[in-house]
Amino acid sequence: MTVFSKAICWINVVSSVAFLLGSLLFLPRFSPYATAGVWMFALGSLLMLIGALHVCFTRNE
């Protein structure tokens, strides 16, 4: 596994964690932090986009 592949793997892990934490921040108990949850969702989406683009551009290698 190359360094770039490991980086993409970690990007996928971090995006999943961002989605999980962002989801939890929408629970009523954490409602004061809902704005942080929105930003975590945005970060997770961006990271997933990077991972998907990597797959698209390296599939034929």
Salt bridges, closest charged atoms under 4 A:
none
